[in-house]
Amino acid sequence: MVVDAGHGGHDPGAHGPTGVREKDVTLAISRRLVDLLNAEPGMRGVLTRSDDRFLGLRQRMERARSANANLFISIHADAAFNRSAQGSTVYVLSEKAASDEASRRLAARENAALIGGVELGDKDPVLASVLMDLSQNASISSSIAVGDAILGRMVGLGRLHRRTVQQAPFMVLKSPDVPSVLIETAYISNPADEQDLRSPAHQDALARAILDGARNYFAANPPGNPVSRPPTTVAAAGSFRERAARPALARQHVIRRGDTLSGVASLYRVSLSSLRAANRLRSDIVWVGQRLRIPREDT
Ligand SMILES: [Zn+2]
């Protein structure tokens, strides 16, 4: 897991009413989180920066890919002109930004290297775009699931600015094959939040909440399981409607927010009972990130 301390060097980020700087609190929280991760059996934390230096957004993403991370967490603090704004917000990439980024990368042939373990360089453009889409959809689903798990632990710390995972076009979240979450830990522009952010006890509590959320996510989606590691096979390719329209590829569906079992059944034109049977489901409850096998027999 790669932990990214936001800002640094000549970019101080936001600052609070008494002068606390975002780049300093993000580094303190990130260091604490990495120490906790490295004390945890089976987990490993790597910092994008361990001191007060500037890193570009793409350099930060590149650290996650070169470390072969299965999770990227970028730590920030929010600021607003309205000083009463306070609390934490968790962001993942928006689908629109993901597809814009995919188009840009494809246009630039930037990822002739690897996307989700698949070499794109020699693929025809349609297949390359399907593979890119697949990887980003899986990453966003996984990112939302991680974000939900982290919010579930941060709620115990007190203030949340937003109670659900938000989606936004943040550049640093655009790795197509690494689930990525950006956490605005608090509003540094709010006097009470600023004091919390500078307090080692609160920094520790934030780091522990993020660790616990990540641990809960990995317990439900063990690394190596394709839900936590975006899929690498064509069998799982494509956006949801696109996949349904391609029977040869329509083997699996990853549940996203708002999906229902009956909705998935009708999307793929299979009966609810065969979908239940194929996945050995005893109820129609589904959860974000859940991977459903789509039966073929009654298409
Ligand atoms: Zn920031």
Residues whose N, C-alpha, C, O or C-beta is under 5 A from the ligand:
A	BS01	ZN	G6 G13 H76 A77
